[in-house]
Amino acid sequence: MATKPVTNFTFEEYLTYDDGTGFHYELVDGRLELINIPTIEHFLIAKFLEQLLDAEIKRLSLLELTFQQTGIRTGRNKSRLTDLCVVTQEQARDLLKASAVFETPPLLSIEVVSPDSIKRDYRHKRSEYAAVGVAEYWIVDPLELKITVLLLEEGFYEETVFTADQKIVSRTFPELAIAPHQIFAAGNL
C-alpha cells in the first residue's frame, strides 16, 4: 500500500491531489485520511438508495441530482466524502468541470455505516454536517439494522431512529414510502 505524505494540505491542494494509487481520502484539519474500500453490501445499499431517490426526483420533476462518492467541504481545511448526497442542479452546474466537492451544503447527505466508519459517521460527520448546514443527514447502519434521520433545527440535529418496517420520515422527500428492512434487503444478493 502506498504511504501518504506527512504534510499539511490546504483545501485547494486537496482538490487536485492524486497519489496515483486510486485510493480515496478525506481532508481532516489539513491531513489526508485514507477511506477504506466499502463492502459489496455497502455498495448495494448505496446503489439502491440512489436509484430510489433518482426515481422520486423524476416522479416529482425536481431540479435535483443524486451522487455517490462526492465531497462536502466541512471546514477551512476539511472535506468529507459522502456515500450519497442530493444537491440542486445549480450546485452541480457550479462544479461541472471541477472536483466534485461541494462547498455549499447538499439538501441531503447519506452515509452507510461500515465497521471502520462508525465513529466517523455517527460523531465527526454529524457535527461537521450540522456546522455547515446540511439540512438532512441519514445514517444507514446495516450493522445495527437501523436508520437514523437527522433534521437540522436551529443549528443542531433532531434525531429519529427507524427500524424494521417503520416508514422513514424525510423532510427532503416527504412522500417517500420506504422502510429500513427494504433498504437493508438491498444489501443481499
ZINOR-V959658 format. One record per residue. N is the residue number from 1. PSI is psi in degrees with one decimal (999 if undefined). OMEGA is omega in whole degrees, -180 to 180 (NA if undefined). D_CENTER is the distance of its C-alpha to the mean C-alpha in whole Angstrom. Layout:
{{N & PSI & OMEGA & D_CENTER} {N & PSI & OMEGA & D_CENTER}}
//
This chain:
{{1 & 140.0 & 179 & 26} {2 & 146.2 & 177 & 26} {3 & 144.6 & 179 & 26} {4 & 146.7 & -178 & 24} {5 & 145.4 & 177 & 26} {6 & 95.2 & -177 & 26} {7 & 161.3 & 176 & 26} {8 & 119.7 & -180 & 24} {9 & 141.5 & 167 & 22} {10 & 165.7 & 177 & 22} {11 & -41.4 & -179 & 19} {12 & -38.8 & 177 & 21} {13 & -38.3 & 178 & 22} {14 & -40.5 & -177 & 18} {15 & -27.7 & -177 & 18} {16 & 4.3 & -176 & 21} {17 & 134.3 & 175 & 21} {18 & 113.3 & -180 & 21} {19 & 4.2 & 177 & 23} {20 & 0.5 & -177 & 24} {21 & -20.4 & -175 & 23} {22 & -1.7 & 178 & 20} {23 & 156.2 & 178 & 17} {24 & 141.5 & -179 & 14} {25 & 150.7 & 166 & 14} {26 & 155.0 & 177 & 12} {27 & 118.9 & -178 & 15} {28 & 108.2 & -179 & 16} {29 & 42.0 & 177 & 19} {30 & -5.7 & 180 & 20} {31 & 144.7 & 174 & 20} {32 & 129.6 & 175 & 18} {33 & 120.5 & -179 & 16} {34 & 133.4 & 176 & 16} {35 & 122.1 & -179 & 13} {36 & 151.5 & 177 & 15} {37 & 127.6 & -178 & 15} {38 & 167.3 & 176 & 13} {39 & 166.4 & 175 & 16} {40 & -40.0 & 177 & 17} {41 & -46.2 & 179 & 16} {42 & -50.5 & -180 & 12} {43 & -40.9 & -180 & 13} {44 & -41.5 & 178 & 15} {45 & -45.9 & 180 & 13} {46 & -41.7 & 179 & 10} {47 & -43.9 & 178 & 13} {48 & -46.6 & -180 & 14} {49 & -39.3 & 178 & 11} {50 & -45.8 & 180 & 11} {51 & -39.7 & 179 & 15} {52 & -47.7 & -179 & 15} {53 & -37.8 & 176 & 13} {54 & -42.0 & 179 & 15} {55 & -39.3 & 180 & 18} {56 & -41.3 & 177 & 18} {57 & -43.8 & 179 & 17} {58 & -44.8 & -179 & 21} {59 & -38.5 & -178 & 23} {60 & 0.7 & -178 & 22} {61 & 45.5 & 180 & 23} {62 & 153.0 & 178 & 20} {63 & 59.0 & -178 & 19} {64 & 159.6 & 180 & 15} {65 & 150.4 & 178 & 13} {66 & 132.8 & 180 & 10} {67 & 145.9 & 170 & 9} {68 & 149.6 & 171 & 8} {69 & 37.6 & 174 & 7} {70 & 170.0 & -179 & 8} {71 & 158.6 & 173 & 8} {72 & 124.2 & 175 & 8} {73 & 122.9 & -176 & 12} {74 & 6.9 & 179 & 12} {75 & -178.2 & -177 & 16} {76 & -50.3 & 177 & 19} {77 & 50.3 & 179 & 18} {78 & 139.4 & 175 & 15} {79 & 130.1 & 179 & 11} {80 & 146.0 & 174 & 8} {81 & 134.0 & 178 & 6} {82 & 153.1 & 170 & 3} {83 & -36.0 & -178 & 4} {84 & 140.4 & 173 & 4} {85 & 155.9 & 177 & 5} {86 & 127.5 & -180 & 9} {87 & 166.2 & 174 & 11} {88 & 157.8 & 176 & 15} {89 & -33.6 & 179 & 17} {90 & -42.7 & 177 & 19} {91 & -43.4 & 180 & 16} {92 & -40.0 & -180 & 15} {93 & -38.3 & 179 & 19} {94 & -24.1 & -178 & 19} {95 & 14.9 & -173 & 17} {96 & -39.6 & -178 & 19} {97 & 26.8 & -179 & 21} {98 & 171.9 & 176 & 19} {99 & 139.6 & -176 & 16} {100 & 65.3 & 175 & 13} {101 & 110.5 & -177 & 12} {102 & 131.4 & 178 & 11} {103 & -5.9 & 171 & 14} {104 & 148.3 & -174 & 14} {105 & 137.3 & 174 & 11} {106 & 164.0 & 176 & 9} {107 & -35.0 & -177 & 11} {108 & 135.6 & 173 & 8} {109 & 138.5 & -180 & 4} {110 & 130.9 & 174 & 4} {111 & 135.0 & 174 & 5} {112 & 120.7 & -174 & 8} {113 & 135.2 & 172 & 10} {114 & 162.6 & -180 & 13} {115 & -34.2 & -178 & 16} {116 & -1.4 & -177 & 15} {117 & 7.9 & -175 & 12} {118 & -56.1 & -178 & 13} {119 & -41.5 & -179 & 14} {120 & -45.9 & -176 & 11} {121 & -43.0 & -176 & 9} {122 & -29.7 & -173 & 12} {123 & -63.2 & -173 & 14} {124 & -52.2 & -178 & 12} {125 & -35.8 & 179 & 9} {126 & -50.1 & -178 & 11} {127 & -38.7 & -179 & 13} {128 & -41.8 & 180 & 12} {129 & -39.1 & 178 & 10} {130 & -42.1 & -178 & 13} {131 & -33.1 & -179 & 15} {132 & 0.0 & 173 & 14} {133 & 28.1 & 173 & 14} {134 & 112.9 & -171 & 10} {135 & -30.7 & -178 & 12} {136 & 131.8 & -177 & 10} {137 & 123.7 & 177 & 8} {138 & 135.1 & 171 & 8} {139 & 106.3 & -177 & 9} {140 & 111.9 & -170 & 10} {141 & 92.9 & 178 & 13} {142 & -14.1 & 177 & 15} {143 & -37.0 & -179 & 17} {144 & -1.8 & -179 & 18} {145 & 49.2 & 178 & 18} {146 & 155.9 & 176 & 16} {147 & 122.5 & 179 & 14} {148 & 121.9 & 177 & 13} {149 & 122.9 & -179 & 13} {150 & 122.1 & 180 & 13} {151 & 128.9 & -177 & 14} {152 & 123.6 & 178 & 15} {153 & 113.1 & 178 & 19} {154 & 42.2 & 175 & 21} {155 & -3.1 & 180 & 19} {156 & 153.4 & 179 & 18} {157 & 133.8 & 169 & 16} {158 & 128.9 & -171 & 18} {159 & 135.2 & 171 & 17} {160 & 131.4 & -179 & 18} {161 & 131.9 & 180 & 17} {162 & 138.3 & 179 & 18} {163 & 166.1 & 173 & 20} {164 & -116.4 & -174 & 22} {165 & 15.5 & 175 & 23} {166 & 134.5 & 179 & 22} {167 & 130.2 & 179 & 21} {168 & 135.6 & 178 & 17} {169 & 119.7 & -178 & 18} {170 & 131.8 & 175 & 15} {171 & -36.2 & -178 & 16} {172 & -37.6 & -179 & 14} {173 & 74.6 & -174 & 16} {174 & -20.4 & -180 & 19} {175 & -1.5 & -179 & 21} {176 & 128.8 & 180 & 18} {177 & 91.2 & -178 & 20} {178 & 146.4 & 180 & 19} {179 & 154.3 & -179 & 19} {180 & -42.5 & -177 & 17} {181 & -31.3 & 178 & 20} {182 & -39.0 & 180 & 19} {183 & -45.0 & -179 & 16} {184 & -29.7 & 176 & 17} {185 & -28.3 & 179 & 20} {186 & -19.1 & 180 & 18} {187 & -1.5 & 179 & 17} {188 & 149.7 & 175 & 21} {189 & 999 & NA & 23}}
//
